[in-house]
Amino acid sequence: SGESWLVQFYHDWSEPCKDFAPRWEALAAKLPPMVRLGRVNVDQNFGLVQRYRSFVRCRQTVLSVECTVPALVLVTRGDGEELHAESYRGSLSAEAVYEWVKRSLPESRTRISKLKGPRAAEALASFLQPAWAKATAGRRRAAALERGRGTELPRAVIFSSRPIADSIFARHLATRLSPLLSLSSMHVDGGLSSSPEASPEARLAHSLGLRSLPVVALWTEPEEEGSPLDKGRSPPLLLEISERPDAAAREDFVARLRAAAAPAVPLLVD
């Protein structure tokens, strides 16, 4: 398939594999659908073990094959559709494996811009502006407007109380939905505090109607100029993300965001 897989090679009778089981369950709760998980019983799948013998250290006895397990292999698909496999050689803590997977995925090359600073509203307004609106006045602007008309993607911003731009899920969203929208992020440090000392990001989130975090704010129409808070501007569509989503909840969210971002009229292509 075109999906990434984290594969565990194991022996049923292996004590290290039994000890690793709870950590594998923790990874199963955090990684899908960005990464699918699968297990291979070494004693019942010798052919598959042979296929990945470069990544799984084994020795063959008279009666069986014994491998150094649990052995973890990440299988991904490259730009040319060829498969890439990489074995894990670090600590078997769930956190260490998760960070290794995050670094090794093709999506790790995806960078999501971060809107921040004392001028959070201005940073958001700049992100929402279509490229043709930033052109200089006169003929150049008119030409840029004509080239850009009907080609601008919707804009979406992930608002979260935790830094989320570098998470596997955020990169998964940006990669899978890149043909449909442009994605950015805003870290609302301290959450949606309404105190006078609240951060600029928190005040902006309140002004946009956010009542919980994390949430994705989606603007389906480009904003030529001004602030997203100006009177008369259409408010963003808000899609809440579960605080502790499972695989099904993540898949459902991707589907909802995809449906909301899909244009009613197909975008023009140069």
Buried (B, 14 or more C-beta within 10 A) or exposed (E): EEEBBBBBBBBEEBEEBEEBEEBBEBBBEBBBBBBBBEEBBBBEBEEBBEEBEEBBEBEEEEEEBBBEBBBBBBBBBEEEEEEEBBBBEEEBEBEEBBEBBBEBBBBEEBEBBBBBEEEBBBBBBEBBBBEBBEBEEEEEBEEBBEBBEEBBBBBBBBBBBEEBBBBBBBBBBBBBBEEBBBBBBBBBBEBBBEEEEBBBBBBBBBEBEBEBBBBBBBBBEBBEEEBBEEEEBEEBBBBBBEEEBEBEEBEEBBEEBBEBBBEEEEEEEE
